[in-house]
Amino acid sequence: ILARDAEEACRLTDEIAPEHLHIATEDAEQLAERIRHAGAMFLGNYTPVALGDYAAGPSHVLPTGGTARF
């Protein structure tokens, strides 16, 4: 998904409510504060989703299918 700007990106993210969200920008923390619906957030260039999966273990539970909205 290509967003026009950060505002649209945050809005789309909240609509999709992803299980894993990787924000790889200089202001990742600032954008994360604007997003309410995501299972797990990985902020910055040094937090790959795969590392989070290995650190959390194979039995971790995250909301899928957009259920992070509720």
C-alpha positions, -999 to +999 in steps of 0.1 A: +000+000+000+014+034-010+001+062+012+001+099+003+014+110+037+019+099+073-017+108+081-031+085+055-006+057+064-018+058+101-055+058+091-050+029+067-030+010+094-059+014+119-084+002+093-063-029+085-053-036+121-022-057+112-009-086+132+026-073+127+035-037+119+070-025+111+075+012+110+109+019+094+111+057+094+132+083+113+102+092+134+088+057+141+080+064+177+060+095+167+040+075+142+034+047+166+017+071+190-009+078+163-018+042+156-043+024+179-049-009+162-020-033+156-010-066+172+027-059+176+047-029+165+084-030+154+099+004+154+129+015+134+154-001+111+168-025+138+136-042+149+128-068+121+095-087+125+114-120+123+134-111+154+103-104+173+088-137+163+119-156+175+122-136+207+085-140+215+086-178+207+065-199+185+035-200+209+029-162+210-006-151+202-014-119+183-047-107+169-051-117+132-076-108+105-081-073+117-092-083+152-067-058+167-095-032+161-114-047+191 
